[in-house]
Amino acid sequence: MGSQSVEKRRLLIGGVSCDELADRFGTPLYLFDASDAREKIERFVSAADATGEAVSIAFASKANGALSVLKLMLDAGLDVDVASEGELEGAVRAGFPPERIQMHGSNKSDAEIETAVRMGIKTIVLDNVRDIQKTSEVCESLGRSQNVMIRLAPGIHPETHEAISTGQDDTKFGFNISDGAARDAVERISRCGLLHFAGIHMHIGSQLMEGSGIEAGAHRMAQFAIEIRPMVGTLEEINCGGGLGIRYLPSDALEPIQSFVSRIVGACTKPFRDLGMPPPRVGFEMGRYFVGEAGSTLYRIGRIKTVPIGNGKTRTYASVDGGLADNPRPQLYGAVYYALNASRPDEPHDAPFRIAGRHCETDRLIPEVHLPAATREGDLLLVQCTGAYNFSMASNYNRYPRPAMVIVADGEPFLAVERETVADLFSHERIRSTIGTIRQ
């Protein structure tokens, strides 16, 4: 959960005290420990190398699209996947060359497809029949070819929340294998002379604590790749997406990365080896695993109050200067987080609190967490494991400016994203002198 330590009663992130960070950059504040992210990448690359198979690794930019985070991934040698025009622009601004960019999206606009083809990106992952038609039309009009994959729905129901489950038959993503849609898509692409069919792709869901679901999907994809070999030959890549979770709570148990990578790569390659065929390259697109635990959010505690909840019991609420707008995940699908009182890190955390946001909603950031009994207004609260999807999903609900992001690298804090101002919130709005009159 990042490189945290306590020194002289101060909580440090990457060697920098939370007090210093809050005083210098304000709160709420996204923090990102670059060393933690680099360590996760190195572990994954090492596990992939140990398989002895050809493996490609990309960063799923939807997890955290801050330009400095993308630059870290670029410098680590990863490719990047994007799912919108904005994410594509972010990858380019961070320095990714087109041949290291892969585009996703279940409802790509015509403009997004045309931009991707003009740029000559590595791969466009086709999600539906219209994607096939439009990409082929653009290639014809520009007189250039394009590498494509198709996204498959392998019929796998992973053990995760319904809102982040994507591999089952009943999903908006991809072509179903079970009803023949995937095979039909392959046939369509084979008739499009300028579309180069490079491989197949899946992503069955997110925050998976072990890899059995992805392993089952990978095996099904390998079988499908062998079935379509007479039509398209040996594919270049079977991409298994991402989905590996992180430890949001100290009690969470995560499958060791070596085991996770090994059995998924094996599921992709063994069916080919058994038939004496060379296997395709195995692709991964990891997001949360690389950045989730590297991130945290620093808040300032505001009002604290204790209320009755029946049967003679009470509950103590501690409100912070953020919440729903900078972290919507608890409200969206019950995501859980752990927190520390960063102003009292060496005191026993043994008193229950409910952490509430400042928004006009019942935004329970953390339903219950244990903090020091002496916790008071003005203390700093550090919510851990917010490096994935918090920055990406942040909004301006209640007209709150979005937080700044500071990356701590080699003991030095760097302001990677400036804090929005109230003026920024209105910079694109206009008022007509008269909008209409109200009839009396």
Buried (B, 14 or more C-beta within 10 A) or exposed (E): BBBBEEEEEBBBBBBBBBBEBBEEBBBBBBBBBBBBBBBBBEBBBEBBEEBEBBBBBBBBBBBBBBBBBBBBBBEBEBBBBBBBBEBBEBBBEBEBBBEBBBBBBBEBEEEBBBBBBEBBBBBBBBBBEEBBEBBBBBBEEBEEBBBBBBBBBBBBBBEBBEEBBBBBEEBEBBBBBEEEBBBEBBEBBEEBEBBBBBBBBBBBBBBBBBBBBBBBBBBBBBEBBBEBBEEBEEBBBBBBBBBBBBBBEEEEEBBEBBEBBBBBBBBBBBBBEEEEBEBBBBBBBBBBBBBBBBBBBBBBBBEBEEEEEEEEEEBBBBBBBBBBBBBBBBBBBEBBBBBBBBBBBEBEBEBBBBBBBBBEBEBBBBBEBBBBBEBEEEBBBBBBBBBBBBBBBBEEBEEBBBBBBBBBBEEEBEEBBEBBEEEEBEEEEEEEEEEEEEEE
